[in-house]
Amino acid sequence: MYARRISLSGIVFASAFLLQEAVFDQIKLPLGGFSFFLIVALCWAAFSTPEVGAISGFMAGFLMDLSPTSDGPIGQWTLILIVVGFGIAFLRYGDDSLRGNPLSLIVLVASAVVVSLLAYLVLGALLGLNLGTTFQVLKNIIGNGLWTLAIAPLVLPIVSRLHRAILDTRETL
């Protein structure tokens, strides 16, 4: 049963990753655009328990490390998304007011996207990556957060249904 859930979750993540790389990376939007894959991965983690959030963060981070557009070393996105995936799942799983309110989930996902990008920026600076000018980086991070606020309400119902179909158990003991 667990192998089925993991493989179906992997298919969802791989499909979102391919959609990001093939379609959304080609679209140039003002303020830097958005990361569809990061929105899907963090929504998936937010619907999960903290342990599953960390595992989904691992899968998403591994795929983002394999991306041709990733400038950092292998494992940088994986580390960041494990921590952020666990954190967003922990915050939402433990707070009943966040669990029932979709607006708070949208704000939480947008905040997690910004935190993920800031963590990538800080870790990249520590590793000596050339990140660009401060204005460019801040514009991209703020723009990504704003675009996430606009796109997440469209992605949230789809991810919610997929998550419920794959990970919710209907078994009785």
Contacts in CASP RR format, 6 or more apart in sequence:
PFRMAT RR
TARGET T0000
AUTHOR 0000-0000-0000
METHOD contacts of the structure
MODEL  1
MYARRISLSGIVFASAFLLQEAVFDQIKLPLGGFSFFLIVALCWAAFSTP
EVGAISGFMAGFLMDLSPTSDGPIGQWTLILIVVGFGIAFLRYGDDSLRG
NPLSLIVLVASAVVVSLLAYLVLGALLGLNLGTTFQVLKNIIGNGLWTLA
IAPLVLPIVSRLHRAILDTRETL
5 166 0 8 1.000
5 167 0 8 1.000
8 166 0 8 1.000
9 44 0 8 1.000
9 56 0 8 1.000
9 59 0 8 1.000
9 166 0 8 1.000
9 167 0 8 1.000
10 59 0 8 1.000
12 40 0 8 1.000
12 44 0 8 1.000
12 162 0 8 1.000
12 166 0 8 1.000
13 37 0 8 1.000
13 40 0 8 1.000
13 41 0 8 1.000
13 44 0 8 1.000
13 56 0 8 1.000
13 59 0 8 1.000
13 60 0 8 1.000
13 63 0 8 1.000
14 63 0 8 1.000
16 36 0 8 1.000
16 37 0 8 1.000
16 40 0 8 1.000
16 41 0 8 1.000
17 37 0 8 1.000
17 63 0 8 1.000
17 64 0 8 1.000
17 67 0 8 1.000
19 36 0 8 1.000
19 37 0 8 1.000
20 35 0 8 1.000
20 36 0 8 1.000
20 37 0 8 1.000
21 67 0 8 1.000
21 68 0 8 1.000
21 69 0 8 1.000
24 34 0 8 1.000
24 35 0 8 1.000
24 36 0 8 1.000
24 37 0 8 1.000
25 69 0 8 1.000
27 33 0 8 1.000
29 147 0 8 1.000
31 139 0 8 1.000
31 140 0 8 1.000
31 142 0 8 1.000
31 143 0 8 1.000
31 144 0 8 1.000
31 146 0 8 1.000
31 147 0 8 1.000
32 139 0 8 1.000
32 140 0 8 1.000
32 143 0 8 1.000
32 144 0 8 1.000
32 147 0 8 1.000
33 140 0 8 1.000
33 143 0 8 1.000
33 144 0 8 1.000
33 147 0 8 1.000
34 143 0 8 1.000
34 144 0 8 1.000
34 145 0 8 1.000
34 147 0 8 1.000
34 148 0 8 1.000
34 150 0 8 1.000
34 151 0 8 1.000
35 113 0 8 1.000
35 144 0 8 1.000
35 148 0 8 1.000
36 151 0 8 1.000
36 155 0 8 1.000
37 60 0 8 1.000
37 63 0 8 1.000
37 64 0 8 1.000
38 60 0 8 1.000
38 64 0 8 1.000
38 113 0 8 1.000
38 116 0 8 1.000
38 148 0 8 1.000
39 109 0 8 1.000
39 113 0 8 1.000
39 148 0 8 1.000
39 151 0 8 1.000
39 152 0 8 1.000
39 155 0 8 1.000
40 155 0 8 1.000
40 159 0 8 1.000
41 56 0 8 1.000
41 57 0 8 1.000
41 59 0 8 1.000
41 60 0 8 1.000
41 61 0 8 1.000
41 81 0 8 1.000
41 85 0 8 1.000
42 84 0 8 1.000
42 85 0 8 1.000
42 88 0 8 1.000
42 109 0 8 1.000
42 112 0 8 1.000
42 113 0 8 1.000
42 116 0 8 1.000
43 105 0 8 1.000
43 109 0 8 1.000
43 152 0 8 1.000
43 155 0 8 1.000
43 156 0 8 1.000
43 159 0 8 1.000
43 160 0 8 1.000
43 163 0 8 1.000
44 53 0 8 1.000
44 56 0 8 1.000
44 60 0 8 1.000
44 159 0 8 1.000
44 163 0 8 1.000
45 52 0 8 1.000
45 53 0 8 1.000
45 54 0 8 1.000
45 56 0 8 1.000
45 57 0 8 1.000
45 60 0 8 1.000
45 84 0 8 1.000
45 85 0 8 1.000
45 86 0 8 1.000
45 87 0 8 1.000
45 88 0 8 1.000
45 89 0 8 1.000
46 88 0 8 1.000
46 89 0 8 1.000
46 92 0 8 1.000
46 105 0 8 1.000
46 108 0 8 1.000
46 109 0 8 1.000
46 112 0 8 1.000
47 92 0 8 1.000
47 159 0 8 1.000
47 160 0 8 1.000
47 163 0 8 1.000
47 164 0 8 1.000
47 167 0 8 1.000
48 56 0 8 1.000
48 89 0 8 1.000
48 93 0 8 1.000
48 163 0 8 1.000
48 167 0 8 1.000
49 89 0 8 1.000
49 93 0 8 1.000
50 86 0 8 1.000
50 87 0 8 1.000
50 89 0 8 1.000
50 90 0 8 1.000
50 93 0 8 1.000
51 86 0 8 1.000
52 89 0 8 1.000
52 167 0 8 1.000
53 85 0 8 1.000
53 86 0 8 1.000
53 87 0 8 1.000
53 88 0 8 1.000
53 89 0 8 1.000
54 82 0 8 1.000
54 85 0 8 1.000
54 86 0 8 1.000
54 89 0 8 1.000
56 85 0 8 1.000
57 78 0 8 1.000
57 81 0 8 1.000
57 82 0 8 1.000
57 84 0 8 1.000
57 85 0 8 1.000
57 86 0 8 1.000
58 78 0 8 1.000
58 81 0 8 1.000
58 82 0 8 1.000
60 77 0 8 1.000
60 81 0 8 1.000
61 75 0 8 1.000
61 77 0 8 1.000
61 78 0 8 1.000
61 80 0 8 1.000
61 81 0 8 1.000
61 82 0 8 1.000
62 75 0 8 1.000
62 77 0 8 1.000
62 78 0 8 1.000
64 70 0 8 1.000
64 77 0 8 1.000
64 78 0 8 1.000
64 81 0 8 1.000
65 72 0 8 1.000
65 74 0 8 1.000
65 75 0 8 1.000
65 76 0 8 1.000
65 77 0 8 1.000
65 78 0 8 1.000
66 74 0 8 1.000
70 76 0 8 1.000
70 77 0 8 1.000
71 129 0 8 1.000
71 130 0 8 1.000
72 124 0 8 1.000
72 127 0 8 1.000
72 129 0 8 1.000
73 127 0 8 1.000
76 120 0 8 1.000
76 123 0 8 1.000
76 124 0 8 1.000
76 127 0 8 1.000
77 120 0 8 1.000
79 123 0 8 1.000
80 116 0 8 1.000
80 119 0 8 1.000
80 120 0 8 1.000
80 123 0 8 1.000
81 116 0 8 1.000
83 119 0 8 1.000
84 112 0 8 1.000
84 115 0 8 1.000
84 116 0 8 1.000
84 119 0 8 1.000
85 112 0 8 1.000
87 112 0 8 1.000
88 108 0 8 1.000
88 109 0 8 1.000
88 112 0 8 1.000
91 98 0 8 1.000
91 108 0 8 1.000
92 98 0 8 1.000
92 99 0 8 1.000
92 105 0 8 1.000
92 108 0 8 1.000
93 99 0 8 1.000
97 104 0 8 1.000
98 104 0 8 1.000
98 105 0 8 1.000
98 108 0 8 1.000
102 153 0 8 1.000
102 156 0 8 1.000
105 152 0 8 1.000
105 156 0 8 1.000
106 149 0 8 1.000
106 152 0 8 1.000
106 153 0 8 1.000
106 156 0 8 1.000
107 149 0 8 1.000
109 148 0 8 1.000
109 152 0 8 1.000
109 156 0 8 1.000
110 145 0 8 1.000
110 148 0 8 1.000
110 149 0 8 1.000
110 152 0 8 1.000
113 144 0 8 1.000
113 145 0 8 1.000
113 148 0 8 1.000
114 141 0 8 1.000
114 142 0 8 1.000
114 144 0 8 1.000
114 145 0 8 1.000
114 148 0 8 1.000
117 140 0 8 1.000
117 141 0 8 1.000
117 144 0 8 1.000
118 141 0 8 1.000
121 131 0 8 1.000
121 137 0 8 1.000
121 141 0 8 1.000
124 131 0 8 1.000
125 131 0 8 1.000
131 137 0 8 1.000
END
